[in-house]
Amino acid sequence: MSPIKSLIEHFDSIEDRRITGLVTYPLKEILLCTLCAIICRSGDWEEVHAWSEYHIEWLRKFLPFSSGIPTATTFARVFNSLNNEHLKFCLESWISGLCLELKGRQIAIDGKTIRGSKLNSDGSGAAHIVSAFVHEYGLVLSQEKVTEKSNEITAIPELLNNLAIEGSIISIDAMGTQKEIAKQIVKKKGDYVLALKQNHKSLYEDVELFLDDNDRDIIYDEYEDTDAGHGRVEVRNCKIVKDIKWLKERYPEWENLNSVSKVNTIRIDKKTLKEQRQTRYYISSLAVNSKMMLSYVRNHWSIENKLHWVLDMNFKEDSCRTRINNGAENFSLMRKCAFNLIKRHNPQDKTSMKRKMLNAIYDLDYLKSLLLVSNL
């Protein structure tokens, strides 16, 4: 079985809600067109249709396309009605098939709004998607859409339910710092690193006072590093305290709370010498040294820099106006699948994602190679 055929066969798990016998364009063909067109920088259904029509003979190497290419309207209609749970399961099962080792890996969880999908002129009603991103591999494991009149607090538990996180480190920003989420992670035999802000006022104030008190005899581990680049110097200092029996007794509802940390960051502009200072606090089930904790804090932001930014700049996500029914979420899932395919293509190759996508546009053999995935 060829890898391309294997990828296409993952689409078999997706339910086609159209009436049997009245289907002109098979779902597999629609999905293959969309996936390849997205890799080649198509950002809406008109572009997907145009790319597919131009490359129909190449596409016929993999599937019949006996009825030709659907119209842009047909693409949109199919994706609007497509069961996003089935499409999500397809993405998750394909990732599982790569045999990724997640024990000891960091999974960053964070949300992103697809701005072009807004329903109202004030920007409200836009789809907000929470994703799980494996820092070490640079791959998306899954995603969950935040339902209307809700927020990430309800979406994150649903996302965690779909993930096998045993032995993994889950990092989440302050919105997801919730007692039940911490409990869920521990129950699934994972560890957590959670940003702490004043949405938990009492705990935040206790941790802040404890870590800022230089007069008390506190046993702590401390680490500092410095980076220079992009016209600035950045100094980061991490202090971690693991002897927190008093805190665990005061807040027993925080499952497996084993350490608290403080990270100070100073950014200095090389031209103006202007300084920006920031202090952040974290709670964790881990009892590691300060160097390791600082790496988890820094690695968490890879989901912003290596996923969300790339989706906007290279996949034109924020300009995509697909919004009806399941359309925005399903298009987002297809972008994540394309993102993973490109990312998995020769992981040692440092060529930028943008360049790989351009290569796929100009060279169909290269596009085919992007579809050929193998185990790590």
C-alpha positions in Angstrom: 0.0 0.0 0.0 1.5 3.4 -1.0 1.7 6.1 1.6 -0.6 8.4 -0.5 -3.2 5.7 -0.7 -3.0 5.1 3.0 -3.6 8.9 3.6 -6.6 8.9 1.3 -7.9 5.8 3.1 -8.1 7.7 6.3 -10.9 9.7 4.7 -13.0 6.5 4.7 -13.8 7.2 8.4 -15.6 10.4 7.5 -19.4 10.2 7.2 -20.8 11.6 3.9 -24.2 13.1 4.8 -25.2 13.5 1.2 -28.0 11.3 -0.2 -26.6 8.0 -1.6 -27.2 7.8 -5.3 -27.4 11.6 -5.8 -23.7 12.2 -5.2 -21.8 13.5 -8.2 -18.5 14.1 -6.6 -17.1 11.5 -4.1 -16.1 12.9 -0.8 -12.5 11.5 -1.1 -12.0 13.5 -4.2 -13.2 16.7 -2.6 -11.0 16.1 0.4 -7.9 15.3 -1.7 -8.5 18.4 -3.9 -8.8 20.6 -0.8 -5.7 19.2 0.9 -3.5 19.6 -2.1 -4.8 23.1 -2.9 -4.2 24.3 0.6 -0.6 23.0 0.5 -0.3 25.1 -2.7 -1.5 28.2 -0.8 -5.1 28.2 -1.7 -7.1 30.1 0.9 -10.7 29.9 -0.1 -13.1 27.7 -2.2 -12.6 29.7 -5.4 -8.9 29.1 -5.2 -9.3 25.4 -4.3 -11.6 25.0 -7.3 -9.2 26.8 -9.7 -6.2 24.8 -8.5 -8.0 21.5 -8.8 -9.4 22.2 -12.3 -5.9 23.2 -13.5 -4.4 20.0 -12.1 -7.1 17.5 -12.7 -5.0 15.1 -14.8 -2.4 15.0 -12.0 -5.2 14.3 -9.4 -6.4 11.4 -11.6 -3.2 9.6 -10.8 -4.7 8.9 -7.3 -8.5 8.9 -7.8 -10.8 8.7 -10.8 -12.4 12.1 -10.9 -14.9 10.7 -13.4 -17.2 13.7 -13.0 -14.5 16.3 -13.0 -14.0 19.0 -10.4 -16.8 20.4 -8.2 -17.7 24.1 -8.3 -16.5 26.4 -5.5 -20.1 26.4 -4.3 -20.2 22.6 -4.1 -16.9 22.6 -2.1 -18.4 25.1 0.3 -21.7 23.2 0.7 -20.0 19.9 1.4 -17.6 21.3 4.0 -20.4 23.2 5.7 -22.4 20.0 6.2 -19.4 17.7 6.9 -19.3 16.1 10.3 -16.4 17.9 12.0 -16.0 15.2 14.6 -15.4 12.6 11.9 -12.9 14.9 10.1 -11.1 15.5 13.4 -11.0 11.8 14.1 -9.4 11.4 10.7 -6.6 13.9 11.6 -6.1 12.3 15.0 -5.9 8.7 13.6 -3.5 9.8 10.9 -1.2 11.4 13.5 -1.4 8.3 15.7 -0.3 6.3 12.6 2.9 8.2 12.6 3.8 6.4 15.9 4.7 9.6 17.7 6.3 9.1 21.1 4.5 11.6 23.4 6.0 10.5 26.7 8.2 13.2 28.0 7.1 15.6 25.2 5.5 18.9 25.8 2.0 19.6 24.4 1.1 23.3 24.3 -2.6 24.1 24.3 -3.9 27.5 23.2 -6.7 29.1 21.3 -6.8 31.2 18.1 -9.7 33.2 16.6 -10.2 32.9 12.8 -11.0 36.6 12.2 -12.3 36.3 8.7 -15.1 34.0 9.9 -16.8 36.8 12.0 -20.5 37.0 11.6 -21.0 40.6 12.6 -19.3 43.9 11.7 -18.0 44.3 15.3 -16.0 41.2 14.9 -18.1 39.0 17.0 -19.2 35.5 16.1 -15.8 34.5 14.7 -14.8 30.9 15.1 -12.3 30.3 18.0 -10.3 27.1 17.8 -8.2 25.6 20.6 -5.3 23.4 19.4 -2.9 20.9 20.9 0.6 21.3 19.5 3.6 19.0 20.2 6.5 21.3 20.7 9.3 18.8 19.9 7.7 17.6 16.6 6.0 20.9 15.6 2.8 19.0 14.8 -0.9 19.5 15.6 -2.5 16.6 17.5 -6.0 17.8 17.5 -8.3 20.8 17.9 -11.6 21.8 19.4 -13.9 24.6 18.5 -15.2 26.9 21.3 -19.0 26.9 21.2 -21.0 30.1 21.1 -21.5 31.8 24.4 -18.7 29.8 25.9 -14.9 30.0 26.2 -11.7 27.9 26.2 -12.5 26.6 29.7 -15.1 24.3 28.2 -13.2 23.5 25.0 -10.0 22.4 26.7 -11.5 19.4 28.6 -13.1 18.2 25.4 -9.7 18.5 23.6 -7.9 16.6 26.4 -10.5 13.8 26.3 -9.3 13.0 22.8 -5.6 12.9 23.6 -3.4 10.2 24.9 -1.3 12.3 27.2 0.3 9.8 29.6 3.8 10.9 30.5 3.4 14.2 28.6 3.7 17.7 29.9 0.7 19.9 29.2 1.2 23.6 29.2 -1.7 26.1 29.1 -2.0 29.8 29.6 -4.0 31.5 32.4 -7.4 30.9 30.8 -7.0 27.2 31.1 -5.6 27.3 34.7 -8.6 25.6 36.3 -8.8 23.0 39.1 -10.8 20.5 37.0 -8.4 20.8 34.1 -5.5 20.1 36.3 -7.3 17.2 37.8 -8.2 15.8 34.4 -4.5 16.0 33.3 -3.3 14.1 36.4 -6.1 11.5 36.0 -4.8 10.9 32.5 -1.3 10.4 33.9 0.1 13.6 32.5 1.8 16.6 34.1 0.9 20.3 33.9 2.5 23.7 33.7 -0.2 26.3 34.1 0.2 30.1 34.0 -1.2 31.8 37.0 -3.0 35.2 37.0 -5.5 37.0 39.1 -8.5 34.9 37.8 -7.5 32.9 40.8 -7.0 35.9 43.1 -6.3 34.2 46.4 -3.8 31.6 45.0 -2.1 34.2 42.8 -1.6 36.6 45.7 -0.2 33.8 48.0 2.2 32.6 45.3 3.2 36.2 44.4 3.9 37.1 48.0 5.7 33.9 48.7 8.1 34.1 45.7 8.6 37.9 46.0 9.5 37.7 49.7 13.3 38.0 49.8 13.5 38.2 53.6 12.2 34.7 54.3 14.5 31.7 54.3 13.1 30.0 51.2 14.9 27.1 49.5 14.7 27.7 45.8 16.5 26.9 42.6 17.3 29.7 40.2 18.5 29.9 36.5 19.1 32.8 34.1 19.8 32.9 30.4 20.3 35.7 27.8 19.4 35.8 24.2 20.3 38.4 21.6 18.6 38.8 18.2 15.9 40.7 16.2 17.4 44.0 17.4 17.0 43.3 21.1 18.6 41.5 24.1 16.3 39.4 26.3 17.3 38.3 29.8 15.1 35.6 31.5 15.3 34.6 35.1 13.4 31.6 36.6 13.0 30.9 40.3 11.3 27.6 41.3 10.3 26.5 44.8 9.3 22.8 45.4 9.0 22.9 49.2 5.3 24.1 49.2 3.6 21.8 51.7 1.8 24.8 53.3 0.4 25.8 49.9 -0.8 22.3 49.1 -2.5 22.1 52.4 -4.2 25.5 51.8 -5.3 24.6 48.3 -5.9 20.8 48.3 -8.2 21.1 45.3 -5.2 21.7 43.0 -4.3 18.1 42.1 -0.6 17.1 42.5 0.6 20.7 43.0 4.3 20.2 43.5 6.0 23.5 42.6 5.5 27.2 42.0 7.7 29.4 39.7 8.4 33.0 38.9 9.8 34.1 35.6 11.2 37.6 35.2 11.9 38.8 31.6 13.8 41.9 30.6 13.8 43.0 26.9 16.2 45.7 25.9 15.9 47.4 22.5 19.5 47.7 21.1 18.8 51.0 19.5 16.8 52.9 22.1 18.0 50.9 25.1 14.4 51.0 26.3 13.6 48.2 28.7 10.4 46.1 29.0 9.9 44.1 32.1 7.5 41.3 32.8 6.9 38.9 35.7 4.8 35.8 35.3 3.9 33.0 37.8 3.3 29.3 37.2 2.0 26.3 39.1 3.0 22.8 38.2 2.7 19.1 39.1 6.4 18.8 38.2 9.2 19.2 40.7 12.0 20.0 38.2 15.0 22.4 38.3 14.6 26.0 37.3 16.4 25.5 33.9 13.9 22.8 32.9 10.9 24.9 34.1 12.1 27.9 32.1 12.3 25.7 29.0 8.7 24.6 29.5 7.6 28.2 29.9 9.5 29.2 26.7 8.4 26.2 24.7 4.8 26.9 25.3 4.9 29.9 23.1 6.0 27.8 20.1 2.3 27.3 19.5 2.0 31.0 18.8 5.2 31.4 16.8 5.3 28.1 14.9 1.6 27.4 14.4 -0.7 30.4 14.8 1.6 32.8 13.1 2.3 30.3 10.2 -1.4 29.7 9.7 -1.9 33.4 9.3 1.1 34.2 7.2 1.4 31.1 5.0 -2.1 29.7 5.0 -4.0 33.0 5.0 -6.2 31.7 7.8 -7.4 35.1 9.1 -8.5 36.2 5.7 -10.6 33.1 5.1 -14.3 34.1 5.2 -15.7 30.5 5.4 -18.2 30.8 8.3 -21.5 28.8 7.7 -22.3 25.8 9.9 -19.2 23.6 10.2 -17.3 25.3 7.3 -14.8 27.3 9.4 -13.9 24.5 11.7 -13.6 22.0 8.8 -11.4 24.3 6.7 -9.3 24.8 9.8 -8.9 21.0 10.2 -7.8 20.7 6.6 -5.2 23.5 7.1 -3.9 21.6 10.1 -3.6 18.4 8.1 -1.7 20.3 5.4 0.5 21.9 8.0 1.4 18.5 9.5 2.2 17.0 6.1 4.5 19.9 5.2 6.1 19.8 8.7 6.7 16.0 8.5 8.4 16.2 5.1 12.0 15.6 5.9 12.1 17.0 9.4 15.9 17.6 9.2 15.3 19.9 6.2 15.4 23.5 7.5 13.7 24.9 4.4 10.9 27.3 5.5 7.3 26.2 5.3 6.6 29.1 2.9 9.3 27.9 0.6 8.1 24.3 0.7 4.6 25.5 -0.2 6.0 27.5 -3.1 8.0 24.4 -4.2 4.8 22.4 -4.3 3.2 25.0 -6.5 5.9 24.8 -9.1 6.8 21.1 -8.9 4.0 18.5 -8.7 6.6 15.8 -7.9 7.6 17.8 -4.9 3.9 18.1 -3.9 3.6 14.3 -4.2 6.7 14.0 -1.9 4.9 16.1 0.7 2.1 13.5 0.8 4.6 10.7 1.4 4.8 10.5 5.2 6.9 8.0 7.3 7.3 7.2 10.9 9.7 9.2 13.1 
